[in-house]
Amino acid sequence: MREVHEETGVTVRNVRYLSSQPWPMPRSLMLGFRADAPAGQHISVDHAELTEAIWFTRAELLAAIETGELMIAPPVSIARRIIESWYGGELPTPAAPERGRPARG
């Protein structure tokens, strides 16, 4: 709850553990959680830990992935599992971005 608020200004509740995976640093573990954010909150990115944060509906997320506007993490990552848990199923794996075009996400 504290991390989300510090990095985005968003208040969350109902935090629950979802998954974990090894972290690249020795003997470390990355933990993944889901939480609920009450509607109507404005995101205020701190720019120290995050560069971008965006609200998506499920339809908007799928459309952004399908058009290549948004690249999401690969299927083996905890980030992908968190997103697909919220989405309610598997998402398409987008093709690599065009050369010279940075991926968002």
Secondary structure, DSSP 8 states (H G I E B T S, - for coil): -HHHHHHH----EEEEEEEEEE-SSTT-EEEEEEEE--TT------SSS-S------HHHHHHHHHHTS-----TTSHHHHHHHHHHTS---------TT-----
